Amino acid sequence: MSKKLSNQFSCSRLMLPAHRKKLNECHKIKEEEEKYCMPNLDDQQKEQFQFLISQSLQQGLVIEVTLLTGKSYSRLKGEVKKIDPLQGKLNIVLTSNKEIKMINLKEIIEVKEGP
């Protein structure tokens, strides 16, 4: 059995350099996509996010929202001022510079109470 496993990739020595390079590029792209993929949120997490967002809207609670936009993560701290469920948008006033930022609800990964 171990002989089979050790010889499993021996055929890769016979690959053309261009093919090996392309294969390595595909592996790098796949690893990058896995690194920045949207996590599966369960119902309890979604409920908690919804609760914190509504508390921020009603009582002015400062929250910290983590977003996945494209291939980067970003964190925003502020108060929710408006929720538009039809467009799937959320307006948040940032605590750092009082700027109003519009967030796509589908990009939200995590919501926590701010400091």
C-alpha positions, -999 to 999 in steps of 0.1 A, spaced: 0 0 0 28 25 9 45 17 -24 13 27 -42 12 60 -24 48 68 -30 45 62 -67 12 81 -70 29 113 -81 59 99 -99 41 105 -132 43 143 -124 80 141 -133 70 134 -169 49 166 -171 59 194 -194 71 225 -176 43 246 -191 17 221 -178 33 220 -144 34 258 -143 -3 260 -152 -12 234 -126 6 254 -99 -12 285 -110 -46 267 -107 -37 255 -72 -28 291 -61 -60 304 -75 -80 277 -58 -63 284 -24 -70 321 -27 -106 315 -35 -109 292 -5 -93 319 17 -118 346 7 -150 325 5 -182 335 21 -188 313 53 -221 295 58 -239 313 85 -264 293 106 -298 306 116 -287 314 152 -258 336 139 -281 354 115 -306 360 143 -279 374 165 -267 397 137 -302 409 131 -307 415 169 -275 436 171 -284 456 140 -319 464 153 -305 474 187 -281 497 169 -309 512 149 -333 517 178 -310 525 207 -279 539 190 -257 510 200 -222 510 184 -215 478 165 -186 464 146 -194 449 112 -170 426 93 -174 425 55 -161 404 27 -158 426 -4 -142 409 -33 -109 395 -21 -105 415 11 -120 418 46 -129 451 61 -142 461 95 -165 491 102 -175 505 135 -206 527 139 -243 532 144 -270 519 120 -291 547 107 -313 530 81 -321 495 68 -335 490 34 -346 453 31 -358 457 -4 -324 467 -18 -305 447 8 -286 477 21 -277 491 54 -266 527 62 -241 530 90 -225 562 105 -189 555 111 -175 564 146 -141 574 132 -151 602 108 -189 604 110 -192 594 74 -223 575 62 -214 542 46 -238 520 26 -233 483 32 -246 454 12 -262 429 36 -249 400 16 -213 410 23 -217 409 61 -197 381 78 -199 391 114 -216 416 136 -203 424 172 -210 449 198 -186 478 195 -162 489 224 
